[in-house]
Amino acid sequence: MEFKAEREACGQRIDKYLTERIDKTRSAISILIENGRVTVNNAIISKNYKVKENDCILIDYPDPVPL
């Protein structure tokens, strides 16, 4: 899943920004970030990263675990 940050998102923490855009909790997003599954402009970031206008945010969801 890919997002391009708009001007209104500038200065917002990445975990909060993504919580408002996808159907995941902030803690679930934090885990994705900690596991390197969220990148901004092709760089791994921390959960307190501040969004900048036109950031290219990519979420790489892990494959589902079979039951």
Residue pairs with C-beta under 8 A, 6 or more apart in sequence:
1 22
1 58
1 59
1 61
2 56
2 57
2 58
2 59
3 18
3 21
3 56
3 57
3 58
3 59
4 54
4 55
4 56
4 57
5 17
5 51
5 52
5 53
5 54
5 55
5 57
6 53
7 53
9 17
9 51
9 53
10 50
10 51
10 52
10 53
11 50
11 51
12 50
12 51
13 47
13 48
13 49
13 50
13 51
14 33
14 38
14 40
14 45
14 47
14 48
14 49
14 50
14 51
14 57
15 26
15 29
15 30
15 33
15 47
15 48
16 26
17 51
17 57
18 24
18 29
18 38
18 57
18 59
19 25
19 26
19 29
22 29
22 59
24 32
29 38
29 47
30 47
32 38
32 59
32 61
33 45
33 46
33 47
34 47
35 62
36 44
37 59
37 60
37 61
37 62
38 44
38 45
38 57
38 58
38 59
38 60
39 45
39 57
39 58
39 60
40 49
40 51
40 55
40 56
40 57
40 58
41 55
41 56
42 56
42 58
51 57
